[in-house]
Amino acid sequence: MTQVDSTPTASYQLPLPEDSPEAAPDGQPVVGAVLSLSEPMLAANATWFCRLRWLVIAIFLLYGLVGMVDQMTERLLGLHSPGAWPFIAAVVLALGNLSFRFHIKRLWKSGRANHAEVDLWGQIVLDLLVLTAVVHFIGSTQTYIAFTYLFHIALACIFFSRTKSLIVTLLAILLYGACIILEGADLLPAARVFPAAEAPMSTAPGGKMQVVNFVSAVGIWLMVWYVTSRLSMFVRRRDVELAATNRRLRAALAERSRHMLRTTHELKAPFAAIHANAQLLRDGYCGELPDKAMEILRRITARCRRLTAEIQEMLQLANLTSASQAPEWADVNVAEILYWCVGQVGGLAQSGDVSVQTDLKPAPTVGVEDHLKMLFGNLLTNAVAYSNPGGCVKLQCGLDAAGPVVTIADEGIGIAAEKLPHIFEEHYRTNEAVRHNKESSGLGLAIVRQVAEMHNIRLRVDSQVGRGTTFELHFSPRRDMAVPTKVKGE
């Protein structure tokens, strides 16, 4: 009698792969990737830039509303009333933001994200023009407001190449210098929010101090640009190197997979011939054999049967992972597929003295019938193979609000909690599984993982050592399924 372990039930949820954009698509020049971000990344940054600008617009509006109350502005904040310029700046930025956002949405819908850099340039130029006006009204040389240009300089270093970010820096210097020159020539009327005596940098007003402040600010801007752009360049170069290494690894894995597939195909026929000839000898086609020879022949037959099954599983797994395969998606009934799989494992269940109880209700969905047969066939085979003699495998199928739900529960040897996350790896087998069933190749659950990921099936495993294992599969709603590559009957 099997000793029952008191280990608590362990659970594991098979994670589904998440779509993530490639760092650099195959064939993209490495130099270009180093100089600037990819176009989809630029489009994403342009969208983020628009969202951030709404916060600035809100600050301008709030400042303008507070400034409308002269008494509150002067007494509580110690500032002069700003007048109408905060509202004008907010309106200009809002109109620009709406146009930029509309342009980005059109780019995404049309699939022409390669114009995102033009959009970003437009945003930066508009911001610098508005910022220059804000610097003038707050105090170009009497306050520290000019250092807000650093925000756009830093973003330009992140978004663009070093040359383009330097252009943004020089544009900021040009606008700031023009503002100071026009103010010094009295071409722009003085407009300050701080009283002259309370301005943060009003210790020595005059032309010389304005030159000193301007030169100091420009020097700091150029230093910030140099450091930030250089660090950004190093980070981009490392990202490109990692992306290139990743592409080489993927190419090597694909080549290894192709080589394995060719080798497996070449091995399939010889092993089938060996198996067939061994069966002829065992059945007396060449006369009666001694008992010792028959024992060796039975071992050869068993090993050939195992290797043939392993070759078949390797071919199935290779076909599932091959990008060149075009599966046939169609309307299927999960219950009918399960009935077929139960018939396939009937002989194994009978030889192991294991009963299979079914409660199958119609469960329509969209899928690849052959692949789903692989998935459920492997799960049922494992449930029967790892059950103890006299055990029972319970199979249920039905529908919930989202779609089909399938439960396969056995009363077998179970799986330890620390080993559950590894059972879907190729060729992984626990020591307990090897002792219980020496015929398995360790590829069955890897096939299950591939099919579950392809069909977006949520797969949960609950297991207790000595008590058994339960696989629960939740199909995604049909509207969430990937667009079928090919549908039967088309």
Phi, psi and omega in degrees: 000137184286132178284131183267127179277143179271013181298135179295159180293133178254150182231151177210133178255121179291117181287139175271146181293140178260140179292128177222134181292146178291145179296323178204118182296156180300137178091352179285134180299137181294322182298316180297324179293327179289321186288328183207167179287163176293158183298315177300324178293321177297320179296320177296320179293323177297320177296315179297321180299320178297318180296319179295326182294331177298327177295318178297319178299318179297321179296317178299315180296317180297317180295321178294319179294318177296322181292342179292338177263095186302319184295318180294319182295315185283320185279315184277319185259344181069030183238156172285154177296129184287339183083217187263352187297327177298323179291320179297316179297319180295318181294316180298314180294322181295315178297318176297320181296317179298318180292319179296317181296319178297320180296318180295318179298320178296324179295317181295316182293322181278351182076012180257064181287357182285357175263009183294328181295323177297319178298316180296319177299317178299318179297316182294317180297315178300315180298318181294322178295314179294320180297322178297320176296318179296319178300320179296313185288330180276325180135102188293320182242353180267351180226177179267012185299334182297339181286354174292343173300334182299331180299312180288328177296315179296317179296322178297323177295328180281318186282319192245178175287172181297321181295314181291323177293328175294324176299317178298317179298315179294325177295319177297317178297318180298314181294317180295317178297319178298321179298315181293318180297315180294323177292318180294330178272007180060024175277340174245125180295143179295132178216107186234140175275333178268141169299148186304323183283343184251005179295139184303330183240036186261024184291328182217073181295148179145174184297317182297318180294325177296320178295317180299314180297318180296313181297320179297315181296315181297319178299317178295319180299315181295322178294318178297318178299316183297312182294313184293316181294324179292316177296319179297322179296318178298316181296317180294319179298319178295320178299318180293321178297318178295319178296320179295318177297320179296320179294321178295319178296318179294322178294321179294319178295320178296320178295319178297320179296318178296319179297317179298320181295317178297315181297318181296318177298321180291330180280337187300312183293314179301318180293325177295321178294317179299316180298316181296316180293323178296322178293323177298315179297318181295326181276005175087020181297329179253022179099172182287137181251153177299159182301320180295321178293322178295322178296317178296321180295322178295323177294318178298317180297316180296318180293321177296320179297319180293315181293325177296318178295320180293320177297319179297319179292322178296320178294320178298314181295320179295320179293324179293323183272355182282129179287342183277347180283137178244092183293153180265106178275142182200168173288126181228159174250115184299324181298320179294321178296320180293321176302316180296317181294324178298321177296326181290327182265006182300316180296317179296321179294320180293318180292333179264006181056047180240131178264151179239116178258133184238143172220086190247119177251151181305136182216085181285147175199186175246131181189182176260113188301314181298321180292319178294327174296321175299314183299303183290327177298317179292319180295318179291320178299316178296318181299320179285315185296326183259016173271155175276153178307134183087359181282176183225137174251125181254127183238122180233146179214136179195192181237142167242194184296333184268321184167197181298145175230127181237135178234128177237112184238134176238171178243043188266213190283339179077173183227134179293151185300318183288347181260348182301316182296348185256354189291342180268005177280150181294132175066013178276130176218136177285159178300322180295322180293321179296318180293325184280322184219106183274355185273343186287150179263346182083013181254349185301311182285337173294322175294319178301317180298315181298315181292320179298318178294319181296323183263005179057046180265128175277119186242122180242138180240126173241130184213149175223127183302127179084351182247334178127179185226143178234126174255125180240122185243126178245115177284145177284157176302149184299331180288342179267356181289152175295154179296122182302140177289321182205135181243135180299141178094352179284000000 
